[in-house]
């Protein structure tokens, strides 16, 4: 059984190489068009920090909207209880997701810090 595993691993490697060669062959023939790299035109994707700041701001906005809708229902200014509850649940889910992402990032950072040099 160990020999079958040893044989299949190189075959997978060979198959992967053959697939890559086929793709490059098609690209050379012009059958597959490769678009330009966006960085060649000076367009940069936002950094990780910018993305996180945008997402935290979006979660904060959802929390504030939810609070405003709930306050309006509580004070009698609005009778849209369903809309307020949906906004509240959406804000709660967004916040919980953000906390889970933060926990995963902290765990990944801890794992990297524990790696031997």
N, C-alpha and C positions, 0 to 999 in steps of 0.2 A: 504494500500500500504506500510505503514511503517513496518507492521508486516512481509511482504514478504522480505523486505530488511534485517530485523533482522534475519530471518530464513535462508536466503541464505548465509549470512556471516559465521555463524558457520558451515554450510554444506561445504563451500569452505575450511574452516580450516580442517574439518574432511577429506575431499578428499585429501588435501595436505599431511596430516599425513599418510593416507593410501598409497599414492603414495611413500612417503619416506620409509614406512615399506616394501613395495614391492621391492623397490630398494635394501634395506639392506638385505632382504631375498634372493634376487638373488645373491647379493655379497657373502653372507654366503654359498650359494650352490656352488659358483665358476662359475656361469654362466656369471657374469660380472667381468672382470679383472680390478683391480685398479692398475695403474702404480705407481712406486715409486715416492716420492716427489723429485724434482730436487735438493732441498736444502740439502737432505741427502747425495748427492754426492759432495757437495761443490760448485756446480755451482750456481752462484747468477745472478739474472737478474739485468740489470743496474738500477741505481737509477733514480729518476725523473729528477734530475739535469743533469745527464749524458745523458739521452734521449733528454732533451731540448738542451743541447750543441751540440749533434750530428745533430739534426734537423736544428738548426740555422746555423751550418756549412754547411749542405747540401743546404740550401736556398742560402747562400752566394756563394757557388760554382756554383749554377745554375745562379745566377746574374752575376758572373764573366765570365762564359762561354758565356752567352748571350751577354755581352758587347764585348767580344773578337770577337764573330761571327759578330756582327753588325759593329764593327770597321773594320773587314776584308772586309766586303761588301762595306762599305763607302769608303775605300781606294782603292778598285778595286782589292784587292788580291784574293777575292773569288767572284763567281757569284751565290752562293747558298743563294739567298734572302729568299726563302721559309724556308729553314732550320734555318736561322737567325731569321725569324719572329716567327717560331714555338718555338724556344728556348726562345725568348723574352716573348711570351705569357705564356709559362710554368713557367718561372721565376717570371713573374708578378702574376700568380695564386698562386704559392707557397708562395710568399711574402704576398699576401692578406690573405691567409689562416693562416699564422703565426701571422699576426696582429690580426685576429679574435680570435685566440686561446689566444693570450696575453690579449686581451680585456676581454674575458670570465674569465681568471684566475684573473685578477685585480678585476673584479666584484665579483667573488666568495670570494676573500680575503676581500673586503669591506663588503660583507654580513656577513662573519664570525666575523669581527671586530665590527660590529653593534649589534651582538647578546648579549642579557643580560646575565650576569654571574649568 
